[in-house]
Amino acid sequence: MSSEPVHDTQVPLLFAPETYQYTKGHLQEAEIEKDPLLQFNKWFKQAQTELPKGSDIIPESTNFSTARLPSGRVSSRIVLLKELDHYGFVVYSNWGSSKKAADFNSNKHASLTFFWPHIQRQVRIEGLMEPVTRETTQRYFDTRPRGSKIGAWASPQSSVISSRDDLDKINNKYEDKFKALKDNEIPAPEHWGGMRIVPLEVEFWQGGVSRLHDRITYRRESIDKNEWEVVRLAP
């Protein structure tokens, strides 16, 4: 670290919480797929099928980070992965008023992090955001419960509102607006849709004993290149 400390050593509020050792095994280069998206699909399915009984772990939950320029200020939030295709990872949100929308407008770079503690694995993705087609958005929107569809219309996401009552009033307005429509007839809002994170780097992390984790990462210089460099990183 090259910079000098800003603050003096403090009495911590939390200090070195007790944790556990990682003991589930290793990740070897001979075990992985040539395509990182296929490797992710393989690990994701294992995360789904090996869930402990009664677990509340959601394998598709991911930390989605974006950054705004010119400040460089980073925002992170937990979202749900809804699609994986041969281009990348698709999440859905409000792209009109949300903080992530403002970040996207100034900086297309983003990252995703998945952590599956029950199999002691993590996947970290760095890439570029691109909107999906309206057809793709509507296809997913059609799977949402009626209340979630109306909620997508009602919420001015990340905007300041004065009270919960105000949000409920907006929601009631859209419930009235769509009351004559069947569930499958409600259209996706224009400001709401899918965002694909097309990867430039995908790192697969397997927890190891004594924190000597296995880290294998796929890298490419541009999203237009189909060839990946595969390297092992020190833990």
Phi, psi and omega in degrees: 000126186267334184274154179280148177301145180271320184243157176289163174299133185248161167282115188286149171284322172232146180212120173045061178304143180296138180225191183238164175273148176272128188224011190280348178133202185231166175239121182248149181302326181292346184268347192265157176284160178287332181257123182296333179290324175290323177295319177298315180301320179298312180292321181298317179295325175293320178299325178288312188282338183258019176295133175298148180301131180080005182291145175256015175293135177249101186303330182278356178288138184213145175276116185253116184245135176228166181218143182257139176252148010271357185291329185079006182294131186260140174237140178228148176204155176273126176231177179248129173292127182250338179210147168232121176237189184282359175258324182170205190251128187247127173238161183236146182189179172280121180249025176256303187247353188287161177297322180295331177293317178295323177296314180302321183294338180250344188201116184275354180284141180207168176220154175233144174226123175254138175226124181242089187297332183290337174245007175055050180228153178220144173232129181241129184238133170241135181191195182245139180274142172213138178293147172273172180289160176296328177298317179296317179298312182295325178302315177288318182304325181296340180274348185283148174300156183306314181299323179290327176295313180294323178299326178296326176285324191280324189276120171278071195311131179073358175280150178288130174235154188280333183195166174296326179302320179297319178296318179297323179296319178296317180298319179297324179298317180284330173299319177293319182299322186256010187296334180276351183264145171288163182306316184280003178259352181284122182278156173288139176298151179296330183275359186242139179177190183269146174233125178264131172262107181272119191283142167255335179212136176227118181251130177254124187241122176246121180300141182230159179300142179060027179063020175269070186289157171266129178229113176241127185235143174258133181227148170213155186279334182211155181288350178275349180266134181264350180268134181248138168272130180248122182226156173262136179251146175293146181290000000 
